[in-house]
């Protein structure tokens, strides 16, 4: 969708916070500055009056953690759109709405 809008796909990144890791790998990531709670996908392109778009991807019935909700509010306060998405359809809807397509 970014490409069809004429945007460089490098505006979007995946944040490697989730998943289960060996404790040594987790310690190394923390030392490198990985911060718990950041959304899974971040789009660093201002659009629709917002500073950027962030997508938290969830599988039903999981809900965002307290840390995630705190980061979501931090991002919203900085002018970001934040969406919690359950499934590809919700991701597509959020991106299309953000890009105005």
Secondary structure as GFF3:
##gff-version 3
##sequence-region A 1 101
A	DSSP	three_ten_helix	9	11	.	.	.	ID=ss1
A	DSSP	beta_strand	12	14	.	.	.	ID=ss2
A	DSSP	alpha_helix	23	31	.	.	.	ID=ss3
A	DSSP	beta_strand	41	43	.	.	.	ID=ss4
A	DSSP	beta_strand	52	57	.	.	.	ID=ss5
A	DSSP	alpha_helix	66	77	.	.	.	ID=ss6
A	DSSP	beta_strand	80	85	.	.	.	ID=ss7
A	DSSP	alpha_helix	88	99	.	.	.	ID=ss8
###
